[in-house]
Amino acid sequence: MAFMKVLKTPAFFKRYQVPKRRRRTGQTDFAARRVMIHQDKNKYNARKYRLVVRLTNTRVICQVVYATIVGDFTVCQANSGELAKFGIPVGLKNYAACYATGLLVARRCLKLMGMDDDFKGKEEADGEEFHVEEEETEAERRPFKVILDVGIRRTCVGARIWGALKGAADGGLHVPHKIKNFPGYEAPENKGDEAKYEAEAHKSKIFGEHVKEYMETMSEEDSTKYEAHFSKYIAAGIDADGLEDMYTNAHAKIREDPTQPKKDGKKSNNVRDGDEITCDGKTYTRSRKIGLERRRAKVAEKIKAAQDKMQAEKAKYEQEIKEAMLKQ
C-alpha cells in the first residue's frame, strides 16, 4: 500500500468544534443571522426586528421577530392558511399568496403597534417601486423597520420570497430593498446603461396572471388534466377570469380588518383512577408523579432489600462452611 500523508492529526481533532445543530441539519445560515441581529452596544438592548419568510410545501409563513440573548421572540405572524377567510381558499403557496400574506402580516403588525392609521402603505397594488420611509406623512413616529430574513432560500430574480417582501412594503412596513430581484427587472447589458423595470410584469404576478394563463392553456389543451390539476379551484367555484377579482377583494378585506381572531381554549375534563385517565370517552395510562420523598423511600427500600439478601447469603455461606468442617 502506498504511503499516505496524515492530513488530520490528533491535534486537529482535539481542537475541532462540532457545528451547531441547525447548521448541521442545514436549517439556519448562522453567518447571515449574525449579520442581521448584530447591534452596537450603545443601542442599549433596542429591538432589531426581522421579517422572517418561510415557504413550505403547502403554505407561506411570515413573522415579525426580534432576537434576544435568551432566544427569538415573535411579535406577530401570518400564514397563507388564513387567507381563506379573506376570500383566497386555494393557491396558498404561489406568488400572489406570498404577496397577500406579506400584506397581512404588515397590516397586522402596524395595528398591533398602533401605527396602522399613520402608515397606510400603498393601497393599490400596481407593482411600482414603493418605500414608505420616502412618503410624506404627518405622523411624528418613524416607520416600523424590519429586515428581510430569507433563511436558506435562494434569492434569484422573481422568487416567491420577493412577493412577501413587496406585500409587506406595500402594507406600510419599512423593509430596505431594491427592485433588482422583482419580476420584470432586466439588468443593463452594458456597464453604465440603465436597468429596465416593468411594473406591469410584477403586477401580473401579484394578481396571479401566470396562473390564469396556465389554467386557460390547460383547459383548452387537456380538459381531463385541467380538472385533476385545478380540482380545488373548480370545487371552490373559481375560474381563470375570476382570479384578479379574488385577489383584489382579498387585499381590500385584509386592509379593512387584519386582526387574528383568538381561539377558544378547549377544556378537557380528565378523570383519574390510579394510573388510568378517562377523557371524552377515551382511556389512557399516565403514571402518577410520586414526589421526592416517595422516590427516596423507594430507593431506601431497594437498598434495604439488597442488604437483607446479602446478609442471608452470607449467613447461608457461613452455615455451609460450619457443616463442612463438622463433617471433617
Secondary structure, 3 states (H helix, E strand, C coil): CCCCCCCCCHHHHHHCCCCCHHHHCCCCCHHHHHHHHCCCHHHCCCCCEEEEEEECCCCEEEEEEEEECCEEEEEEEEEHHHHHHHCCCCCCCCHHHHHHHHHHHHHHHHHHHCCCCCCCCCCCCCCCCCCHHHCCCCCCCCCCECEEECCCCCCCCCCCHHHHHHHHHHCCCECCCCHHHCCCEECCCCCCCCCEECHHHHHHHHCCHHHHHHHHHHHHHCHHHHHHHCHHHHHCCCCHHHHHHHHHHHHHHHHHCCCCCCCCCCCCCCEEECCEEEECCEEEECCCCCHHHHHHHHHHHHHHHHHHHHHHHHHHHHHHHHHHHHHC
